[in-house]
Amino acid sequence: MKTDLDSLATALYVKSDDLLLKASPHLAPWRPKVGIAPRLTDAELITLAVMQALLGFVSEARWLRHANSHLRHLFPYLPQQSGYNKRLRHAAGLIRSAVRVLATDTSLWTDDVWVVDSTPVECGRSRETAKRSELAGWAQYGYCASHTRYFWGLRLHLVCTLRGLPVAFALAGAKANEQQTLLDIFAVEPELLAARPGQTLIGDKNYFGAAFEAQLADSGVSLLRQTRKGEPPRPGAALFKPLRQTIESINQTLKGQLDLERHGGRTPAGVMVRVLQRILALTAAIWHNDHTDAPIHRSLTAFDH
């Protein structure tokens, strides 16, 4: 199997159609039994969305113009921009399921070390946007210490393996408590930890607190983080600097190569599906690289042209 965009698209389409939709038809967006069947299948929609993210098209209109000119050999029918946007927003649940299906079909899924962090997802810059946007109330003003900047928007909380495979994630307000958000992620999917006794989780200094660490320990998770000021030295401190760079590098892949902060969403549904689209693109690339024995699992360079 080749490592290029066409081979990834073909493999993803087959995986989505055979295992995700035919084996689990309940995952597909609801449609009335009587009506016109969509000319673009759900498997094709997933593939089209991943290719858009990998090729760096943040404008759906420009993406569909490009696809019409260069990808008709893969997609006999392509919708207009409004139809594509509507289909994509209704497929958020399907895209989330696709992320998990692809992730569990890799050799990385069983890794016993995870990293966790949150990163800003900016949703606007003007005061008028913050006042009038449909995201107001969910999106908030926050501060990113890593980049020394304030922003208005959300935070993507991401749990990954050391090689960058997304395991679990959540979108929350910019001021949401990181410890509580992580506990909520694990509470929503208790099977993640139930099947992994002795899992190690690496976080930064914000993941602290005796009660928080006790809850993780009760779930079988060993938390490793840097020592905060005033605390006694914690074990393994010398190892954290290179490992912490891993999650920063994963976040940079989402932002620098997959344009996470240029998502263009203006509504909660629009932002959610565009963030999911980029997480799916990263997962699909890692899944394909894993199955083709590529030397670097998180490399996207074979798929961005």
Residue pairs with C-beta under 8 A, 6 or more apart in sequence:
1 7
1 11
1 291
1 292
2 292
3 288
3 289
3 292
3 294
3 302
4 302
4 303
5 51
5 54
5 55
5 302
5 303
5 304
5 305
6 74
7 288
7 292
8 50
8 54
8 284
8 285
8 288
8 303
9 47
9 50
9 51
9 74
10 74
11 288
11 291
12 46
12 47
12 50
12 102
12 284
12 288
13 43
13 44
13 46
13 47
15 101
15 102
15 105
16 42
16 43
16 46
16 47
16 98
17 41
17 43
19 101
20 27
20 43
20 46
20 94
20 97
20 98
20 101
21 27
21 28
21 41
21 42
21 43
24 97
27 93
27 94
27 97
28 42
28 94
29 42
29 90
29 91
29 93
29 94
31 38
38 87
39 77
39 79
40 48
40 75
40 77
40 78
40 79
40 87
42 91
42 94
44 75
45 87
45 88
45 91
46 91
46 94
46 95
46 98
46 280
47 74
48 67
48 75
48 78
48 84
49 88
49 91
49 95
49 277
49 280
49 281
50 277
50 280
50 281
50 284
51 67
51 71
52 60
52 63
52 277
53 258
53 259
53 277
53 278
53 280
53 281
54 258
54 281
54 285
54 300
54 303
54 304
55 63
55 66
55 303
55 304
55 305
56 257
56 258
56 259
56 304
57 63
57 66
58 259
58 262
58 263
58 264
59 264
60 81
60 84
60 85
60 264
61 81
64 78
64 79
64 80
64 81
64 84
67 75
67 78
68 78
71 78
72 78
78 84
79 87
85 270
88 273
88 277
89 269
89 270
89 273
91 273
92 269
92 272
92 273
92 276
95 273
95 276
95 277
95 280
96 276
98 280
99 166
99 276
99 279
99 280
99 283
102 280
102 283
102 284
102 287
103 109
103 165
103 166
103 167
103 283
103 287
105 287
106 165
106 286
106 287
106 290
106 291
107 290
108 161
108 163
108 165
108 286
108 290
108 297
109 161
109 165
109 167
111 161
111 162
111 163
111 165
112 196
112 198
112 199
112 200
113 161
113 162
113 199
113 200
113 201
113 202
114 159
114 160
114 161
114 162
114 167
114 199
114 200
114 201
114 202
115 159
115 160
115 161
115 162
115 201
115 202
115 203
115 243
115 244
115 246
115 247
115 250
116 157
116 158
116 159
116 160
116 182
116 201
116 202
116 203
116 207
116 247
117 157
117 158
117 203
117 204
117 247
117 248
117 251
118 155
118 156
118 157
118 158
118 172
118 178
118 181
119 144
119 146
119 155
119 156
119 158
119 251
119 254
119 255
119 260
120 142
120 144
120 147
120 151
120 153
120 154
120 155
120 174
120 261
121 153
121 154
121 155
121 156
121 171
121 260
121 261
121 263
121 271
121 275
122 151
122 152
122 153
122 261
123 129
123 133
123 135
123 139
123 152
123 153
123 154
123 265
123 271
124 130
124 133
124 135
124 139
124 152
124 153
125 152
129 152
130 136
130 139
130 141
130 152
133 139
133 266
134 266
134 267
134 268
135 153
135 154
135 265
135 266
135 267
135 268
135 271
138 154
138 173
138 268
139 152
139 153
139 154
139 173
139 174
140 152
140 153
140 154
140 173
140 174
140 175
141 150
141 151
141 152
141 174
141 175
142 150
142 151
142 152
142 153
142 155
142 173
142 174
142 175
143 149
143 150
143 151
144 150
144 151
146 248
151 174
152 174
153 174
154 171
154 172
154 173
154 174
154 271
155 171
155 172
155 173
155 174
155 176
156 169
156 170
156 171
156 254
156 260
156 275
157 169
157 170
157 171
157 172
157 176
157 178
157 181
157 182
157 185
158 166
158 168
158 169
158 247
158 250
158 251
159 166
159 167
159 168
159 169
159 182
159 185
159 201
160 166
160 167
160 246
160 247
160 250
161 167
162 243
162 246
163 286
163 297
163 298
164 246
164 249
164 250
164 253
164 282
164 286
164 297
164 298
165 283
165 286
165 297
166 279
166 282
166 283
167 192
168 185
168 186
168 189
168 192
169 185
169 279
170 181
170 184
170 185
171 271
171 272
171 275
172 181
178 206
178 207
179 206
179 207
179 208
179 209
179 212
182 203
182 207
183 212
183 215
183 216
186 192
186 193
186 219
193 199
193 219
193 220
193 221
196 220
197 220
198 220
198 222
199 220
199 221
199 222
200 221
200 222
200 224
201 216
201 221
201 222
201 223
201 224
202 223
202 224
202 225
202 240
202 243
202 244
202 247
203 223
203 224
203 225
204 225
204 226
204 244
205 225
205 226
205 228
207 223
207 225
208 225
208 228
213 223
216 222
216 223
217 223
224 234
224 235
224 236
224 239
224 240
225 234
225 240
226 234
226 237
226 240
226 244
227 233
227 234
227 237
250 298
253 282
253 298
253 300
254 260
254 278
254 279
254 282
255 261
257 300
257 304
258 278
258 281
258 282
258 300
259 278
260 275
260 278
263 271
263 274
263 275
263 278
264 270
264 274
265 271
265 272
265 273
265 274
265 275
282 298
282 300
285 298
285 299
285 300
285 303
286 297
286 298
288 294
288 303
289 296
289 297
289 298
289 299
290 297
294 302
